[in-house]
Amino acid sequence: MAQGVRTMSEIVLFKNIQKNGPELFPAGAAAIPACGYDDYVKNGGYQGARKALKMAPLEVQQVVKDSGLRGRGGAGFPTGMKWSFVPMDFKGQKYLICNCDEMEPGTFKDRALVYGDPHQLIESMIIAAYAMQMTQGFIFIRCEYRKGARILEQAAAEALNHGWLGKNIQSSGFDFHLDVHLSAGRYICGEETALLNSLEGKRANPRSKPPFPQVYGFLGSPTIVNNVETLCNLPHILARGAQWHKSLGLNGNAGTKIMGASGRVKNPGLWELPLGTPMREVLNEHAGGPSRGKSFKTVIPGGLSTPMMTPDQFDTPLDFDSVAKAGSRLGTACLIAFDEDDCMVAATANIMKFYMRESCGFCTPCREGIPWIYETVKAIAEGKGEEGDLAVLDDMARHIFHTFCAFAPGAQGPLLSAITTFRHEFEFLIQKSQCHTAGGAS
Ligand SMILES: Cc1cc2nc3c(=O)[nH]c(=O)nc-3n(C[C@H](O)[C@H](O)[C@H](O)COP(=O)(O)O)c2cc1C
């Protein structure tokens, strides 16, 4: 896409990616050297926060509302509207929390933002905190991003030295203290209410909603939990205006989205693209098409917790409403691709194993149902399936996910779509005890 359209990734991140070659993140390494304070400022950093601090807090909220920004954590809830539920007249401590748990399989976009451009996230949090008059912030980061946590701590120390954190930032009269919290690690910790329990030192079970965190969150106080990518849009929206942000998307969508691809693609990676970019463009132009000379069989669009989509749906624009209309969810827009040699029964067993291991065990249908589903799908994949298994799986998949949080419905997405769209693969394995794909059910 044109250089001028990049927002979150334009300041430093993509320059560093280019410098370091196409391999973004070799396992365990911070391949992208983090951008320091001086570079960040030289490239236009902290201009958005400077502007925000001169406005009234409610004016900042209005700009964010007008920009059409929707949450990038998966659900796409309008950010400005979410902020407006925070009681501005609350006299006690209010909290801003950045959700950098990012344990969604196939999703690595927040990692790029944190490792490449930590000051952008700090500037974003200053803007959000000021808009809601929250004087304490936390970045909740998964323990596998230990290096990312160190990068953020280092950047926060620099920001403090330059008067962007702490008391009376930039002589504005506004205080903002920021702490980095390394999670002990669980997928459920990314769910915002489980995250709050975890941050309070409790077991990371989800809480019932209502009350919503905006009014009763961390330690019972008004709290906003926002995703890393959601927040990283803010400096650019403030610096260039709501209308500019609105104009970036396609087909009436606002803004850009960091989209990703992994699995059976030639060039796995991340690209900042207009919201509404067709899935086919991401798969073929940016990710280079299928990796082993085969055709794509299916794509899970939003990390793992979204229903599978088939090649006849690849023209779907990657935006919240279009993907929902196509029967799936945009989620994190980090696509996981499968090709014709992949056995979807084995893949489903693998997917359900993840959810079985990560269930927090709080709700009975999730705790008991997912292991049962995993064992059934695994037995089918191993050629030990029985007549009637599919009917029971159908029933379980539709009715078992009545739970407190969206974890189990997340597991339901890929499961239900697999047993519907690739039913013939399940039936073939049950009848013949072998997989009908060339790759086999390994
Ligand atoms: C099981 C589960 C895991 C989640 N993990 C994350 C995560 O790692 N990062 C994230 O931002 N949101 C995650 N979410 C969504 C959060 O609950 C919340 O909606 C999000 O942080 C809100 O941010 P946003 O409004 O900026 O999108 C998860 C939700 C569920 C149900």
The ligand as an SDF file (V2000), in Angstrom:
LIG
                    3D

 31 33  0  0  0  0  0  0  0  0999 V2000
  -10.4990  -16.1170   25.7730 C   0  0  0  0  0  0  0  0  0  0  0  0
  -10.2930  -14.7000   25.3660 C   0  0  0  0  0  0  0  0  0  0  0  0
   -9.0100  -14.2170   25.1410 C   0  0  0  0  0  0  0  0  0  0  0  0
   -8.8060  -12.8800   24.7740 C   0  0  0  0  0  0  0  0  0  0  0  0
   -7.5350  -12.4510   24.5690 N   0  0  0  0  0  0  0  0  0  0  0  0
   -7.3200  -11.1550   24.2390 C   0  0  0  0  0  0  0  0  0  0  0  0
   -5.9960  -10.6670   24.0490 C   0  0  0  0  0  0  0  0  0  0  0  0
   -5.0230  -11.4020   24.1610 O   0  0  0  0  0  0  0  0  0  0  0  0
   -5.8400   -9.3560   23.7100 N   0  0  0  0  0  0  0  0  0  0  0  0
   -6.9200   -8.5050   23.5800 C   0  0  0  0  0  0  0  0  0  0  0  0
   -6.7510   -7.3270   23.3210 O   0  0  0  0  0  0  0  0  0  0  0  0
   -8.1810   -8.9510   23.7430 N   0  0  0  0  0  0  0  0  0  0  0  0
   -8.4070  -10.2390   24.0840 C   0  0  0  0  0  0  0  0  0  0  0  0
   -9.6820  -10.6570   24.2950 N   0  0  0  0  0  0  0  0  0  0  0  0
  -10.7770   -9.6670   24.2220 C   0  0  0  0  0  0  0  0  0  0  0  0
  -10.8660   -8.8670   25.5300 C   0  0  0  0  0  0  0  0  0  0  0  0
  -11.7590   -9.5340   26.4170 O   0  0  0  0  0  0  0  0  0  0  0  0
  -11.3800   -7.4390   25.3120 C   0  0  0  0  0  0  0  0  0  0  0  0
  -12.5790   -7.5100   24.5900 O   0  0  0  0  0  0  0  0  0  0  0  0
  -10.4010   -6.5410   24.5770 C   0  0  0  0  0  0  0  0  0  0  0  0
   -9.1570   -6.4780   25.2350 O   0  0  0  0  0  0  0  0  0  0  0  0
  -10.9890   -5.1420   24.4800 C   0  0  0  0  0  0  0  0  0  0  0  0
  -10.1340   -4.2850   23.7760 O   0  0  0  0  0  0  0  0  0  0  0  0
  -10.6310   -3.4350   22.5410 P   0  0  0  0  0  0  0  0  0  0  0  0
  -11.9420   -2.8010   22.9220 O   0  0  0  0  0  0  0  0  0  0  0  0
   -9.5520   -2.4450   22.3450 O   0  0  0  0  0  0  0  0  0  0  0  0
  -10.7900   -4.3880   21.3930 O   0  0  0  0  0  0  0  0  0  0  0  0
   -9.9240  -12.0100   24.6460 C   0  0  0  0  0  0  0  0  0  0  0  0
  -11.2140  -12.4970   24.8380 C   0  0  0  0  0  0  0  0  0  0  0  0
  -11.3990  -13.8290   25.1820 C   0  0  0  0  0  0  0  0  0  0  0  0
  -12.7940  -14.3160   25.3890 C   0  0  0  0  0  0  0  0  0  0  0  0
  1  2  1  0
  2  3  1  0
  2 30  2  0
  3  4  2  0
  4  5  1  0
  4 28  1  0
  5  6  2  0
  6  7  1  0
  6 13  1  0
  7  8  2  0
  7  9  1  0
  9 10  1  0
 10 11  2  0
 10 12  1  0
 12 13  2  0
 13 14  1  0
 14 15  1  0
 14 28  1  0
 15 16  1  0
 16 17  1  0
 16 18  1  0
 18 19  1  0
 18 20  1  0
 20 21  1  0
 20 22  1  0
 22 23  1  0
 23 24  1  0
 24 25  2  0
 24 26  1  0
 24 27  1  0
 28 29  2  0
 29 30  1  0
 30 31  1  0
M  END
$$$$
